């Protein structure tokens, strides 16, 4: 293939190899842009002819480039601002909620709470009936037939109670996207397994005081073992507005996870207070931390502010958080849950235990 040279303003230069595919038998198309010949030729040059030596002769028709117009920020319309907020909220939604159901009025109120939240978030509500079979113990070696009969009676009773729980769930959660499941197992362990299908577990403080160990969900245990955020309603709970929320901040993994898990509530709130309670010698470092969290939340469109106060012990920390929430008008406290296993028993940390003992308002806890 013949090589070509490019002449621009009396200066010869090698024609870019990519241009060779545009040349046929030495005849160069009239008025072809020079930028087609070389990717870096952006001067507005125009090819006018090809000389007899196979050298395309270019004549410049370039004009001085216009002065750059400075970019100015265009004010965002109210409609676009609202659409961005709506889109951000949609990205922070719970898609499935899980609630434990047993026969009785306490469970009915819990299901109504969960169903209302599911409608708020356009989420599926999963109801779980779980009950462990009570053990049958006999000291009489010749009472085998009696043990079998008692066992059968207990098994029938479990089936009746689970069926009653299902009927109550379908009634109390009617009209929504719902799903029913059952397990013949310890309720806390069954809930922990079912939590894989949920974004949020909904329970109430009075659940820990209802039923017996074979039908009762242990709220503290499910917080520690489920791997999901747990919303705990206070005894005699009313409507959860979530317009004002207090974030109980401690610079730990659990607190960071709680904030992330609570985002569907936080982005909908009118005001969020990030409150760090510490000892007097930790005030400065705590203030830096709560300011950081509040700024991060504001980047998500959350109306967040920060506060620091001091308390001498865990019991006083819980009291300070509740007093601050009351003054702020918050009906929900978001907090990390702390606990560990000791002698095969799961033990809650001091502040978590104090908040759960008799909660004054809704709690969202993450471990």
C-alpha positions, -999 to 999 in steps of 0.1 A, spaced: 0 0 0 13 35 -9 22 58 20 9 93 20 22 125 35 0 153 48 7 189 41 -7 216 65 3 252 62 35 244 42 46 217 67 46 181 57 37 154 82 30 117 80 -6 108 73 -22 88 102 -24 51 93 -62 51 101 -67 74 71 -53 49 47 -86 30 48 -104 61 36 -82 66 5 -90 46 -27 -63 44 -54 -48 78 -45 -81 97 -49 -90 115 -18 -127 125 -14 -133 162 -18 -139 183 13 -133 155 37 -127 167 73 -91 165 84 -102 152 117 -112 120 98 -76 116 88 -61 120 123 -79 117 156 -59 146 170 -67 170 141 -95 191 155 -87 224 137 -115 225 112 -91 218 82 -107 207 50 -92 185 23 -96 201 -12 -75 180 -35 -48 154 -38 -17 164 -57 -1 142 -84 24 129 -59 -3 113 -38 1 141 -12 -33 155 0 -30 192 1 -51 208 29 -62 243 32 -72 257 66 -108 270 69 -105 272 107 -119 301 126 -107 310 161 -125 289 186 -153 307 205 -146 318 240 -156 291 265 -189 299 282 -186 295 320 -209 268 333 -235 279 358 -254 257 382 -290 255 373 -314 257 403 -332 225 409 -369 226 406 -391 216 435 -405 187 415 -371 173 407 -360 178 443 -390 159 455 -384 131 429 -349 127 441 -361 124 477 -387 99 467 -362 79 448 -338 79 478 -365 67 501 -374 40 477 -338 28 478 -341 26 516 -372 4 520 -379 -28 539 -393 -53 514 -403 -80 539 -412 -80 576 -414 -110 599 -437 -113 630 -442 -142 655 -479 -151 660 -495 -171 688 -532 -173 698 -544 -144 719 -550 -106 721 -513 -98 726 -503 -114 693 -533 -97 675 -521 -63 685 -485 -72 674 -498 -84 640 -518 -52 635 -486 -32 642 -466 -53 617 -493 -51 591 -495 -13 593 -457 -11 589 -458 -35 559 -484 -12 542 -462 18 549 -432 3 532 -452 -17 506 -436 -48 520 -446 -85 524 -455 -95 559 -445 -130 569 -463 -145 599 -447 -174 617 -464 -197 641 -439 -217 661 -443 -239 691 -421 -265 707 -437 -297 719 -436 -300 757 -415 -330 769 -433 -359 786 -415 -373 816 -425 -404 835 -407 -422 863 -428 -453 858 -410 -479 836 -444 -495 828 -462 -464 817 -451 -465 781 -486 -466 767 -496 -437 789 -466 -416 777 -476 -422 741 -511 -411 747 -500 -379 766 -476 -372 738 -503 -375 712 -526 -352 732 -498 -326 734 -491 -328 697 -528 -323 689 -529 -293 712 -499 -277 694 -517 -282 660 -549 -266 674 -529 -236 687 -510 -232 655 -542 -233 635 -557 -207 657 -526 -185 653 -529 -188 615 -566 -178 616 -558 -148 637 -529 -138 614 -550 -140 583 -577 -119 600 -555 -92 615 -532 -88 584 -560 -90 558 -557 -69 528 -519 -69 525 -492 -90 509 -490 -117 534 -474 -152 539 -479 -178 566 -454 -203 579 -453 -228 607 -425 -246 626 -427 -272 654 -397 -258 672 -386 -233 698 -400 -199 687 -367 -180 690 -348 -205 670 -375 -207 644 -377 -169 641 -339 -168 637 -341 -192 608 -371 -175 591 -353 -141 594 -333 -151 563 -364 -141 543 -370 -108 561 -355 -73 563 -370 -64 597 -384 -84 626 -414 -69 644 -421 -78 680 -433 -62 713 -420 -61 748 -451 -78 763 -443 -109 741 -415 -118 765 -441 -120 793 -468 -140 774 -472 -178 772 -445 -202 784 -410 -212 773 -425 -234 746 -446 -207 729 -429 -175 739 -404 -155 718 -374 -143 738 -369 -108 725 -334 -104 738 -323 -137 723 -338 -130 688 -320 -96 688 -287 -113 693 -291 -144 671 -313 -133 641 -288 -111 622 -317 -88 614 -328 -55 630 -356 -60 655 -383 -34 661 -397 -37 697 -429 -20 706 -435 -9 742 -462 -26 762 -496 -12 753 -479 2 722 -497 28 702 -491 41 666 -455 44 656 -453 78 638 -416 79 633 -416 116 627 -389 122 653 -362 96 659 -333 95 684 -302 76 674 -283 63 705 -247 66 693 -217 47 706 -188 43 683 -191 6 678 -200 -19 650 -234 -25 665 -243 12 664 -231 17 629 -252 -13 618 -282 0 636 -281 33 617 -278 15 584 -306 -9 593 -329 20 604 -325 40 571 -361 33 559 -373 51 591 -346 78 591 -352 90 556 -389 95 563 -384 113 596 -389 150 600 -361 152 625 -333 128 637 -312 135 668 -279 116 670 -272 115 708 -240 103 723 -239 96 760 -204 93 775 -182 99 805 -169 134 810 -134 126 797 -149 113 764 -169 144 755 -147 157 727 -142 124 709 -179 117 712 -188 151 698 -166 144 667 -183 110 663 -219 123 665 -211 152 642 -197 127 617 -228 105 618 -252 135 615 -233 148 585 -234 114 568 -271 111 574 -277 146 559 -260 134 528 -289 110 525 -314 138 529 -320 131 566 -327 161 588 -301 151 614 -286 170 643 -261 160 670 -260 161 708 -236 149 735 -243 144 772 -227 126 801 -238 98 824 -219 78 851 -233 43 844 -254 21 820 -286 26 839 -282 63 838 -273 61 800 -307 45 793 -325 71 815 -307 99 797 -316 85 763 -352 82 772 -353 117 787 -336 131 755 -361 113 733 -390 127 753 -377 162 750 -371 158 713 -405 143 708 -391 110 694 -413 79 696 -384 56 683 -349 50 696 -324 34 672 -295 17 690 -269 -10 687 -276 -41 709 -248 -55 729 -246 -90 744 -226 -122 746 -229 -158 755 -220 -170 790 -224 -206 802 -247 -213 772 -269 -183 781 -271 -152 760 -266 -121 782 -275 -86 771 -253 -56 778 -263 -31 805 -278 -3 783 -295 -28 760 -310 -46 790 -322 -14 806 -338 -2 774 -356 -36 769 -367 -41 805 -396 -18 803 -393 3 771 -410 37 772 -411 40 734 -403 19 703 -368 5 699 -350 -6 668 -321 -27 678 -293 -43 657 -265 -66 669 
